[in-house]
Amino acid sequence: MRGCEVSQPDMHDLHDITMTPRKYGFHGTLKSPFRLRAGRTVPELEKATAALARGTAPAACEGLDVRALGRFLALTPRGETAALQRVAAACVRELDAFRASADTAELARRRARGLSARQDALLLKWGYPYVMEEFKFHLTLSGRVPREDLPAWFDTVQRALPDLPEPFVLDQIALCGEREDGRFEVLHRYTLAG
């Protein structure tokens, strides 16, 4: 992710339905975005992320499939996901000392979606409700699509995608930052070598 515009195929409304994910770039979130805790520095976070990557083995699943997640389209894993869960849990645990605690407004915003008791407990402990056993790896392809348009966009995306890797291997993680313009960019990419 370089935080820059990339040309898109000329398809009706494609620009509109991809506006939100384009801000973040094509990625799979393993640890949700966070503000750096007071007293911690980006170089310390980079060092901790490098150590995490050195000690974490790559993960794989059978492949990726397009699915609707609510009103969003995403690539999701096919087959066993325990290894992907393992990598995500390691990122959440090992980097949590760098995360500033969620403020009252952030907690209220997350809770407004209607969380289960377990998701609320995860929110309080880790700053995000969809971690550990609640984590679902996905690569977002669209923003919210009108419900009546989902089947057509699903078919369009299926036809437009290149052949996807089988198996899908997660062998790198990236530390990203948010620029002043709100776009994300990669600060550093790390190979999983555990």
Z-matrix of the N, CA and C atoms (Angstrom, degrees):
N
C 1 1.442
C 2 1.523 1 108.39
N 3 1.309 2 115.00 1 118.82
C 4 1.457 3 119.84 2 179.92
C 5 1.520 4 111.43 3 -104.18
N 6 1.323 5 118.09 4 -1.67
C 7 1.450 6 120.23 5 179.91
C 8 1.512 7 112.96 6 70.36
N 9 1.335 8 117.05 7 34.74
C 10 1.469 9 120.21 8 -179.19
C 11 1.525 10 109.37 9 -132.85
N 12 1.322 11 115.71 10 162.63
C 13 1.461 12 121.46 11 178.65
C 14 1.524 13 110.22 12 -69.81
N 15 1.323 14 116.12 13 142.11
C 16 1.459 15 122.96 14 176.27
C 17 1.517 16 106.53 15 -124.17
N 18 1.324 17 116.45 16 138.84
C 19 1.463 18 118.71 17 -179.16
C 20 1.521 19 110.13 18 -64.75
N 21 1.324 20 114.93 19 148.25
C 22 1.460 21 121.85 20 -179.72
C 23 1.520 22 109.19 21 -120.85
N 24 1.332 23 115.95 22 155.90
C 25 1.466 24 118.35 23 174.53
C 26 1.531 25 109.98 24 -58.62
N 27 1.299 26 116.31 25 151.02
C 28 1.455 27 121.58 26 -179.53
C 29 1.525 28 108.81 27 -82.97
N 30 1.337 29 115.55 28 86.50
C 31 1.462 30 121.14 29 178.58
C 32 1.522 31 108.27 30 -125.38
N 33 1.295 32 115.97 31 141.25
C 34 1.461 33 122.49 32 -179.57
C 35 1.524 34 110.81 33 -52.97
N 36 1.327 35 117.73 34 126.28
C 37 1.464 36 125.36 35 175.43
C 38 1.522 37 114.73 36 67.14
N 39 1.339 38 119.82 37 4.06
C 40 1.464 39 120.56 38 -179.98
C 41 1.519 40 110.94 39 -59.61
N 42 1.322 41 116.61 40 -41.65
C 43 1.465 42 120.51 41 179.57
C 44 1.525 43 110.58 42 -57.92
N 45 1.329 44 117.10 43 -42.24
C 46 1.466 45 121.18 44 -177.51
C 47 1.524 46 112.26 45 -67.57
N 48 1.334 47 117.51 46 -45.90
C 49 1.473 48 118.10 47 -174.82
C 50 1.528 49 112.94 48 -77.57
N 51 1.342 50 117.48 49 -12.23
C 52 1.470 51 119.20 50 178.54
C 53 1.528 52 112.60 51 -107.10
N 54 1.337 53 118.01 52 6.54
C 55 1.460 54 120.97 53 -176.69
C 56 1.530 55 112.18 54 -58.66
N 57 1.328 56 118.16 55 -48.78
C 58 1.465 57 120.95 56 -177.90
C 59 1.524 58 112.24 57 -65.87
N 60 1.334 59 120.96 58 -51.20
C 61 1.469 60 118.39 59 -179.30
C 62 1.524 61 113.72 60 -66.94
N 63 1.325 62 118.02 61 -24.70
C 64 1.469 63 119.08 62 178.74
C 65 1.525 64 111.30 63 -63.20
N 66 1.326 65 117.59 64 -30.51
C 67 1.472 66 120.74 65 178.74
C 68 1.527 67 110.71 66 -59.37
N 69 1.322 68 116.34 67 -36.32
C 70 1.465 69 121.49 68 -175.05
C 71 1.526 70 113.33 69 -96.09
N 72 1.320 71 117.73 70 -13.96
C 73 1.456 72 120.23 71 -176.44
C 74 1.518 73 110.57 72 79.83
N 75 1.311 74 116.55 73 163.94
C 76 1.464 75 121.62 74 -178.38
C 77 1.523 76 108.23 75 -76.40
N 78 1.314 77 116.82 76 116.73
C 79 1.465 78 121.05 77 -175.21
C 80 1.526 79 109.97 78 -162.44
N 81 1.310 80 114.75 79 167.52
C 82 1.451 81 122.30 80 170.45
C 83 1.517 82 107.69 81 -118.85
N 84 1.313 83 117.86 82 118.23
C 85 1.458 84 121.87 83 -178.47
C 86 1.522 85 110.02 84 -74.02
N 87 1.329 86 116.33 85 127.43
C 88 1.460 87 121.97 86 175.17
C 89 1.525 88 110.78 87 -103.97
N 90 1.320 89 116.88 88 -35.40
C 91 1.471 90 123.46 89 172.69
C 92 1.512 91 105.97 90 -131.45
N 93 1.316 92 116.76 91 128.71
C 94 1.460 93 119.75 92 -175.53
C 95 1.525 94 111.22 93 -64.02
N 96 1.326 95 116.60 94 153.71
C 97 1.470 96 119.95 95 178.98
C 98 1.525 97 111.15 96 -55.50
N 99 1.323 98 115.41 97 145.43
C 100 1.462 99 120.44 98 -179.77
C 101 1.521 100 110.18 99 -147.75
N 102 1.341 101 114.58 100 158.30
C 103 1.462 102 121.57 101 172.04
C 104 1.513 103 108.05 102 -85.41
N 105 1.320 104 116.56 103 143.75
C 106 1.459 105 121.32 104 -179.81
C 107 1.527 106 109.74 105 -70.43
N 108 1.324 107 116.06 106 132.60
C 109 1.467 108 122.82 107 178.36
C 110 1.530 109 109.66 108 -62.52
N 111 1.320 110 116.97 109 143.45
C 112 1.471 111 121.53 110 177.34
C 113 1.532 112 109.03 111 -56.68
N 114 1.316 113 115.15 112 136.46
C 115 1.462 114 120.49 113 179.31
C 116 1.518 115 114.38 114 89.85
N 117 1.334 116 117.93 115 -9.42
C 118 1.463 117 121.64 116 177.20
C 119 1.519 118 108.53 117 -102.52
N 120 1.328 119 116.35 118 153.42
C 121 1.465 120 120.56 119 -177.06
C 122 1.525 121 111.05 120 -123.59
N 123 1.322 122 115.27 121 159.58
C 124 1.463 123 120.36 122 177.23
C 125 1.530 124 110.38 123 -61.54
N 126 1.348 125 120.60 124 -43.60
C 127 1.470 126 118.35 125 177.18
C 128 1.532 127 113.23 126 -58.89
N 129 1.321 128 117.96 127 -35.66
C 130 1.474 129 120.39 128 176.08
C 131 1.529 130 110.29 129 -65.78
N 132 1.314 131 116.60 130 -41.56
C 133 1.466 132 121.00 131 178.26
C 134 1.523 133 110.23 132 -63.84
N 135 1.318 134 117.61 133 -42.60
C 136 1.465 135 121.48 134 177.66
C 137 1.528 136 110.92 135 -60.40
N 138 1.322 137 116.68 136 -43.11
C 139 1.473 138 121.12 137 179.47
C 140 1.534 139 110.48 138 -63.87
N 141 1.329 140 116.95 139 -43.06
C 142 1.468 141 120.94 140 179.13
C 143 1.522 142 111.17 141 -66.09
N 144 1.322 143 117.50 142 -38.31
C 145 1.467 144 121.21 143 179.19
C 146 1.520 145 110.61 144 -67.45
N 147 1.327 146 117.17 145 -39.17
C 148 1.467 147 120.78 146 176.53
C 149 1.523 148 110.66 147 -62.45
N 150 1.330 149 116.89 148 -42.42
C 151 1.469 150 120.67 149 178.36
C 152 1.528 151 110.81 150 -65.12
N 153 1.326 152 116.69 151 -40.93
C 154 1.463 153 121.19 152 176.72
C 155 1.525 154 110.45 153 -58.47
N 156 1.320 155 116.62 154 -46.86
C 157 1.472 156 120.85 155 -179.08
C 158 1.529 157 111.57 156 -64.16
N 159 1.331 158 117.13 157 -40.88
C 160 1.474 159 119.80 158 179.15
C 161 1.530 160 111.72 159 -61.58
N 162 1.327 161 117.40 160 -31.89
C 163 1.455 162 121.19 161 -176.27
C 164 1.521 163 115.23 162 -98.29
N 165 1.331 164 117.59 163 4.19
C 166 1.467 165 121.13 164 -176.14
C 167 1.524 166 110.19 165 -115.37
N 168 1.317 167 115.43 166 127.19
C 169 1.463 168 120.43 167 179.30
C 170 1.530 169 110.34 168 -75.72
N 171 1.336 170 117.22 169 149.98
C 172 1.467 171 120.44 170 174.37
C 173 1.530 172 110.71 171 -59.36
N 174 1.321 173 115.52 172 165.10
C 175 1.463 174 122.03 173 -179.65
C 176 1.529 175 108.30 174 -130.15
N 177 1.323 176 115.64 175 154.36
C 178 1.467 177 119.49 176 179.12
C 179 1.521 178 109.80 177 -146.15
N 180 1.320 179 114.47 178 156.87
C 181 1.454 180 122.24 179 169.96
C 182 1.526 181 106.63 180 -138.93
N 183 1.323 182 117.91 181 174.20
C 184 1.468 183 121.38 182 -175.01
C 185 1.532 184 112.75 183 -60.03
N 186 1.312 185 116.37 184 -37.59
C 187 1.462 186 120.60 185 -177.92
C 188 1.507 187 109.71 186 171.76
N 189 1.328 188 116.00 187 -166.95
C 190 1.457 189 122.03 188 -179.33
C 191 1.521 190 109.68 189 -125.07
N 192 1.330 191 116.10 190 144.00
C 193 1.460 192 122.34 191 177.36
C 194 1.520 193 109.03 192 -129.53
N 195 1.333 194 116.38 193 149.30
C 196 1.462 195 121.15 194 173.09
C 197 1.518 196 107.90 195 -76.56
N 198 1.328 197 115.74 196 133.14
C 199 1.466 198 121.00 197 176.80
C 200 1.519 199 109.00 198 -142.09
N 201 1.307 200 115.07 199 156.01
C 202 1.463 201 120.83 200 170.38
C 203 1.515 202 106.99 201 -90.29
N 204 1.322 203 115.85 202 124.68
C 205 1.467 204 122.01 203 173.71
C 206 1.526 205 105.26 204 -108.84
N 207 1.322 206 115.42 205 95.21
C 208 1.453 207 118.40 206 -170.83
C 209 1.520 208 107.50 207 66.21
N 210 1.331 209 116.20 208 -119.61
C 211 1.469 210 120.76 209 179.86
C 212 1.518 211 112.16 210 -106.05
N 213 1.328 212 117.48 211 16.72
C 214 1.459 213 122.82 212 177.44
C 215 1.522 214 109.31 213 -109.49
N 216 1.323 215 116.62 214 152.35
C 217 1.462 216 121.15 215 172.25
C 218 1.523 217 107.75 216 -105.65
N 219 1.315 218 115.94 217 139.66
C 220 1.458 219 120.62 218 -177.69
C 221 1.517 220 109.96 219 -152.29
N 222 1.324 221 115.40 220 158.14
C 223 1.460 222 121.45 221 168.29
C 224 1.521 223 106.48 222 -87.98
N 225 1.320 224 116.25 223 128.63
C 226 1.463 225 121.27 224 -179.32
C 227 1.523 226 109.30 225 -126.90
N 228 1.345 227 116.48 226 154.85
C 229 1.460 228 119.08 227 -176.46
C 230 1.519 229 113.02 228 -70.43
N 231 1.317 230 114.38 229 146.32
C 232 1.458 231 122.47 230 173.32
C 233 1.519 232 107.25 231 -106.77
N 234 1.318 233 115.83 232 136.70
C 235 1.463 234 119.96 233 178.24
C 236 1.519 235 112.05 234 89.61
N 237 1.300 236 115.32 235 -160.78
C 238 1.467 237 123.22 236 -176.38
C 239 1.526 238 111.01 237 -64.30
N 240 1.340 239 116.46 238 132.38
C 241 1.465 240 120.59 239 -177.19
C 242 1.531 241 113.65 240 -115.30
N 243 1.339 242 117.44 241 7.40
C 244 1.472 243 119.82 242 -175.96
C 245 1.525 244 112.18 243 -58.41
N 246 1.321 245 118.46 244 -38.13
C 247 1.463 246 120.34 245 -179.17
C 248 1.527 247 111.07 246 -67.70
N 249 1.334 248 117.65 247 -38.85
C 250 1.464 249 120.53 248 175.84
C 251 1.524 250 110.24 249 -64.63
N 252 1.329 251 116.49 250 -41.28
C 253 1.470 252 121.65 251 176.77
C 254 1.525 253 110.46 252 -59.47
N 255 1.331 254 116.85 253 -40.93
C 256 1.462 255 122.26 254 -179.42
C 257 1.523 256 111.58 255 -60.53
N 258 1.338 257 116.53 256 -45.67
C 259 1.469 258 120.48 257 -179.85
C 260 1.527 259 110.13 258 -64.90
N 261 1.331 260 117.00 259 -45.46
C 262 1.463 261 120.58 260 -179.72
C 263 1.528 262 110.71 261 -61.72
N 264 1.328 263 117.46 262 -44.46
C 265 1.473 264 120.68 263 179.87
C 266 1.525 265 111.14 264 -62.15
N 267 1.326 266 116.94 265 -38.66
C 268 1.471 267 120.17 266 177.79
C 269 1.526 268 110.28 267 -63.10
N 270 1.322 269 117.40 268 -42.43
C 271 1.472 270 120.60 269 178.71
C 272 1.527 271 110.70 270 -62.14
N 273 1.330 272 116.98 271 -44.63
C 274 1.459 273 121.19 272 -179.76
C 275 1.527 274 110.06 273 -61.97
N 276 1.335 275 116.87 274 -50.60
C 277 1.470 276 121.51 275 -177.14
C 278 1.528 277 112.84 276 -65.54
N 279 1.335 278 115.65 277 -53.06
C 280 1.465 279 120.84 278 -169.99
C 281 1.520 280 113.81 279 -71.22
N 282 1.319 281 117.80 280 -23.57
C 283 1.467 282 120.11 281 -177.22
C 284 1.527 283 112.53 282 -106.32
N 285 1.322 284 117.51 283 2.58
C 286 1.456 285 119.99 284 -174.58
C 287 1.526 286 113.46 285 -66.72
N 288 1.321 287 118.46 286 -26.09
C 289 1.466 288 120.79 287 179.36
C 290 1.523 289 111.83 288 -64.28
N 291 1.338 290 117.42 289 -13.80
C 292 1.462 291 121.41 290 -179.77
C 293 1.527 292 112.49 291 -94.52
N 294 1.321 293 117.05 292 -9.67
C 295 1.465 294 122.38 293 -174.29
C 296 1.518 295 111.25 294 -85.97
N 297 1.344 296 116.78 295 126.46
C 298 1.465 297 120.96 296 171.31
C 299 1.528 298 108.08 297 -69.15
N 300 1.311 299 116.63 298 143.39
C 301 1.462 300 120.73 299 179.52
C 302 1.518 301 110.71 300 -61.62
N 303 1.316 302 115.27 301 146.91
C 304 1.466 303 120.77 302 177.64
C 305 1.517 304 108.98 303 -67.35
N 306 1.336 305 116.20 304 137.95
C 307 1.461 306 119.36 305 177.26
C 308 1.531 307 109.41 306 -85.52
N 309 1.315 308 115.85 307 174.77
C 310 1.463 309 121.59 308 -176.25
C 311 1.523 310 112.01 309 -58.83
N 312 1.339 311 116.88 310 -40.93
C 313 1.472 312 120.15 311 -179.05
C 314 1.522 313 111.02 312 -65.70
N 315 1.325 314 117.15 313 -40.80
C 316 1.464 315 120.63 314 179.20
C 317 1.525 316 111.09 315 -64.95
N 318 1.344 317 116.56 316 -43.81
C 319 1.465 318 120.27 317 177.70
C 320 1.534 319 110.48 318 -60.45
N 321 1.325 320 116.36 319 -43.56
C 322 1.471 321 120.00 320 -179.63
C 323 1.525 322 110.90 321 -64.01
N 324 1.332 323 117.13 322 -40.80
C 325 1.468 324 120.89 323 179.40
C 326 1.525 325 110.68 324 -62.67
N 327 1.325 326 117.14 325 -44.24
C 328 1.471 327 120.70 326 179.05
C 329 1.530 328 110.95 327 -65.60
N 330 1.326 329 116.70 328 -40.54
C 331 1.467 330 120.92 329 -177.25
C 332 1.528 331 112.22 330 -71.85
N 333 1.309 332 117.74 331 -21.71
C 334 1.468 333 121.10 332 -178.34
C 335 1.522 334 111.89 333 -62.86
N 336 1.319 335 117.59 334 -20.70
C 337 1.473 336 121.23 335 179.77
C 338 1.522 337 112.58 336 -78.12
N 339 1.322 338 117.13 337 -9.42
C 340 1.449 339 120.63 338 -179.35
C 341 1.516 340 111.68 339 84.11
N 342 1.316 341 117.41 340 86.61
C 343 1.457 342 122.39 341 -176.87
C 344 1.520 343 111.08 342 -97.91
N 345 1.325 344 116.15 343 150.54
C 346 1.458 345 120.60 344 170.68
C 347 1.528 346 108.15 345 -72.84
N 348 1.319 347 116.69 346 168.05
C 349 1.468 348 120.56 347 178.01
C 350 1.526 349 110.41 348 -59.37
N 351 1.329 350 117.02 349 -40.30
C 352 1.467 351 120.54 350 -179.93
C 353 1.527 352 111.05 351 -66.77
N 354 1.334 353 116.98 352 -43.10
C 355 1.459 354 120.39 353 178.35
C 356 1.523 355 111.16 354 -62.35
N 357 1.330 356 117.53 355 -37.89
C 358 1.463 357 120.53 356 177.47
C 359 1.526 358 110.66 357 -65.62
N 360 1.316 359 116.99 358 -39.84
C 361 1.474 360 120.27 359 177.41
C 362 1.526 361 110.53 360 -64.05
N 363 1.331 362 117.36 361 -40.37
C 364 1.467 363 120.86 362 177.31
C 365 1.528 364 110.70 363 -65.53
N 366 1.324 365 117.16 364 -39.66
C 367 1.462 366 121.64 365 176.43
C 368 1.527 367 110.55 366 -57.67
N 369 1.317 368 116.80 367 -46.44
C 370 1.463 369 120.25 368 -179.17
C 371 1.524 370 112.02 369 -67.35
N 372 1.320 371 117.66 370 -38.04
C 373 1.467 372 120.55 371 -177.52
C 374 1.529 373 113.02 372 -79.30
N 375 1.331 374 116.97 373 -42.25
C 376 1.465 375 120.78 374 -170.79
C 377 1.538 376 114.04 375 -116.29
N 378 1.336 377 118.10 376 -2.57
C 379 1.462 378 120.48 377 178.29
C 380 1.510 379 115.18 378 84.21
N 381 1.341 380 117.34 379 3.20
C 382 1.455 381 121.26 380 -179.28
C 383 1.528 382 107.63 381 -155.90
N 384 1.342 383 118.33 382 138.50
C 385 1.470 384 119.75 383 -174.69
C 386 1.520 385 115.59 384 -81.48
N 387 1.344 386 117.86 385 -15.54
C 388 1.466 387 120.24 386 -172.68
C 389 1.527 388 110.33 387 -109.79
N 390 1.326 389 115.35 388 59.79
C 391 1.459 390 122.32 389 178.28
C 392 1.526 391 108.46 390 -124.75
N 393 1.328 392 115.24 391 175.38
C 394 1.464 393 122.92 392 -179.54
C 395 1.530 394 109.61 393 52.47
N 396 1.324 395 119.53 394 -125.57
C 397 1.466 396 119.80 395 -175.66
C 398 1.534 397 112.75 396 -70.21
N 399 1.326 398 118.45 397 -14.17
C 400 1.470 399 122.17 398 177.92
C 401 1.532 400 112.18 399 -88.77
N 402 1.342 401 117.26 400 -5.54
C 403 1.460 402 121.95 401 -177.20
C 404 1.526 403 110.86 402 -71.80
N 405 1.327 404 115.98 403 136.60
C 406 1.466 405 122.27 404 175.76
C 407 1.530 406 107.01 405 -131.74
N 408 1.325 407 116.50 406 106.82
C 409 1.461 408 120.23 407 -179.63
C 410 1.519 409 109.62 408 -63.53
N 411 1.334 410 116.17 409 135.44
C 412 1.464 411 120.93 410 175.70
C 413 1.523 412 109.42 411 -159.77
N 414 1.306 413 115.13 412 155.61
C 415 1.461 414 123.62 413 175.64
C 416 1.527 415 106.12 414 -116.57
N 417 1.308 416 116.98 415 107.23
C 418 1.454 417 122.32 416 -173.07
C 419 1.528 418 111.61 417 -68.75
N 420 1.318 419 115.85 418 132.62
C 421 1.466 420 122.16 419 178.68
C 422 1.518 421 113.02 420 -108.77
N 423 1.334 422 117.74 421 -24.04
C 424 1.466 423 119.98 422 -175.57
C 425 1.516 424 110.80 423 -143.51
N 426 1.310 425 114.87 424 165.35
C 427 1.449 426 121.40 425 165.10
C 428 1.523 427 107.29 426 -85.34
N 429 1.329 428 116.48 427 -163.23
C 430 1.466 429 119.98 428 178.48
C 431 1.525 430 110.18 429 -63.56
N 432 1.306 431 114.42 430 129.92
C 433 1.468 432 121.81 431 178.05
C 434 1.526 433 106.73 432 -108.27
N 435 1.327 434 118.31 433 135.15
C 436 1.470 435 118.58 434 175.40
C 437 1.536 436 109.92 435 -52.35
N 438 1.304 437 115.87 436 134.84
C 439 1.468 438 121.36 437 -174.14
C 440 1.527 439 112.47 438 -50.90
N 441 1.335 440 116.03 439 -41.57
C 442 1.468 441 119.49 440 -177.52
C 443 1.527 442 112.37 441 -70.56
N 444 1.338 443 117.49 442 -18.14
C 445 1.465 444 121.18 443 -179.64
C 446 1.526 445 113.46 444 -95.07
N 447 1.334 446 117.37 445 -8.18
C 448 1.471 447 120.46 446 -176.05
C 449 1.530 448 113.29 447 -55.94
N 450 1.338 449 119.86 448 -48.53
C 451 1.471 450 118.54 449 -178.32
C 452 1.526 451 112.95 450 -59.34
N 453 1.328 452 117.06 451 -41.53
C 454 1.466 453 119.81 452 -179.13
C 455 1.525 454 110.68 453 -67.05
N 456 1.339 455 117.44 454 -42.75
C 457 1.470 456 119.43 455 179.03
C 458 1.531 457 110.90 456 -67.33
N 459 1.325 458 116.91 457 -36.93
C 460 1.467 459 120.43 458 176.71
C 461 1.526 460 109.69 459 -57.03
N 462 1.324 461 116.93 460 -48.68
C 463 1.464 462 121.26 461 179.69
C 464 1.531 463 111.35 462 -63.61
N 465 1.329 464 117.00 463 -41.86
C 466 1.461 465 121.22 464 179.40
C 467 1.526 466 110.98 465 -61.14
N 468 1.318 467 116.01 466 -46.22
C 469 1.471 468 120.33 467 -179.86
C 470 1.527 469 110.44 468 -64.11
N 471 1.318 470 117.26 469 -43.67
C 472 1.470 471 120.97 470 178.86
C 473 1.527 472 110.72 471 -55.86
N 474 1.315 473 116.52 472 -43.74
C 475 1.473 474 120.75 473 -178.90
C 476 1.524 475 112.30 474 -71.07
N 477 1.339 476 117.51 475 -33.25
C 478 1.470 477 121.23 476 -174.15
C 479 1.526 478 113.74 477 -82.83
N 480 1.326 479 117.53 478 -22.34
C 481 1.456 480 119.86 479 -176.30
C 482 1.531 481 111.78 480 -70.20
N 483 1.319 482 116.32 481 144.13
C 484 1.466 483 118.70 482 172.03
C 485 1.527 484 109.29 483 -73.74
N 486 1.317 485 117.23 484 175.58
C 487 1.460 486 120.03 485 173.46
C 488 1.521 487 108.46 486 -60.74
N 489 1.312 488 116.23 487 132.15
C 490 1.466 489 121.06 488 -178.84
C 491 1.524 490 109.54 489 -95.56
N 492 1.341 491 117.03 490 150.20
C 493 1.458 492 119.94 491 -176.13
C 494 1.526 493 112.90 492 -65.39
N 495 1.322 494 114.81 493 141.37
C 496 1.468 495 122.63 494 175.17
C 497 1.517 496 107.90 495 -135.61
N 498 1.307 497 119.56 496 108.93
C 499 1.461 498 127.09 497 2.59
C 500 1.526 499 111.45 498 -77.05
N 501 1.330 500 115.16 499 164.70
C 502 1.463 501 121.06 500 171.10
C 503 1.524 502 106.54 501 -89.09
N 504 1.329 503 117.03 502 125.18
C 505 1.466 504 121.53 503 -177.89
C 506 1.523 505 109.38 504 -116.10
N 507 1.306 506 115.45 505 126.09
C 508 1.459 507 122.50 506 173.53
C 509 1.523 508 106.19 507 -97.31
N 510 1.337 509 116.74 508 101.55
C 511 1.462 510 119.94 509 -176.58
C 512 1.520 511 112.96 510 -122.19
N 513 1.348 512 116.44 511 7.80
C 514 1.458 513 121.58 512 175.81
C 515 1.527 514 109.27 513 -143.28
N 516 1.315 515 114.82 514 152.72
C 517 1.461 516 121.22 515 168.86
C 518 1.521 517 106.58 516 -125.96
N 519 1.315 518 116.49 517 158.66
C 520 1.463 519 120.75 518 179.83
C 521 1.520 520 109.29 519 -130.55
N 522 1.308 521 115.02 520 142.19
C 523 1.456 522 121.95 521 172.03
C 524 1.523 523 106.10 522 -97.46
N 525 1.324 524 115.77 523 122.05
C 526 1.470 525 120.83 524 -176.50
C 527 1.519 526 109.76 525 -117.61
N 528 1.313 527 115.24 526 154.96
C 529 1.453 528 121.74 527 175.93
C 530 1.513 529 109.88 528 -129.15
N 531 1.313 530 116.10 529 158.97
C 532 1.461 531 121.02 530 178.33
C 533 1.519 532 109.18 531 -102.09
N 534 1.320 533 115.87 532 127.25
C 535 1.459 534 121.18 533 179.16
C 536 1.528 535 110.12 534 -79.96
N 537 1.294 536 116.11 535 171.73
C 538 1.465 537 120.87 536 178.84
C 539 1.520 538 112.43 537 -61.93
N 540 1.348 539 117.33 538 -27.90
C 541 1.466 540 119.85 539 179.23
C 542 1.536 541 112.49 540 -83.02
N 543 1.344 542 116.77 541 3.98
C 544 1.458 543 121.17 542 177.09
C 545 1.510 544 115.07 543 88.65
N 546 1.320 545 118.06 544 -7.46
C 547 1.466 546 120.83 545 178.23
C 548 1.528 547 109.40 546 -82.18
N 549 1.325 548 114.35 547 147.85
C 550 1.456 549 120.09 548 176.09
C 551 1.520 550 109.49 549 -90.91
N 552 1.323 551 115.83 550 150.49
C 553 1.457 552 120.51 551 173.98
C 554 1.523 553 108.89 552 -143.57
N 555 1.324 554 115.44 553 151.55
C 556 1.452 555 121.18 554 -179.52
C 557 1.527 556 108.75 555 -76.10
N 558 1.341 557 115.74 556 126.63
C 559 1.459 558 120.86 557 174.02
C 560 1.521 559 109.85 558 -86.74
N 561 1.333 560 115.08 559 -40.36
C 562 1.462 561 119.90 560 178.60
C 563 1.527 562 109.23 561 -163.35
N 564 1.299 563 116.32 562 147.87
C 565 1.471 564 123.25 563 177.40
C 566 1.534 565 106.81 564 -113.06
N 567 1.332 566 116.07 565 138.85
C 568 1.470 567 121.57 566 -176.28
C 569 1.529 568 109.69 567 -126.78
N 570 1.323 569 117.12 568 136.70
C 571 1.458 570 122.15 569 176.36
C 572 1.528 571 109.70 570 -83.89
N 573 1.326 572 116.30 571 132.72
C 574 1.473 573 120.59 572 175.78
C 575 1.528 574 107.35 573 -75.55
N 576 1.319 575 116.34 574 121.99
C 577 1.464 576 120.01 575 -171.40
C 578 1.519 577 113.92 576 -130.77
N 579 1.322 578 118.60 577 12.66
C 580 1.461 579 121.20 578 -176.48
C 581 1.508 580 113.44 579 -76.27
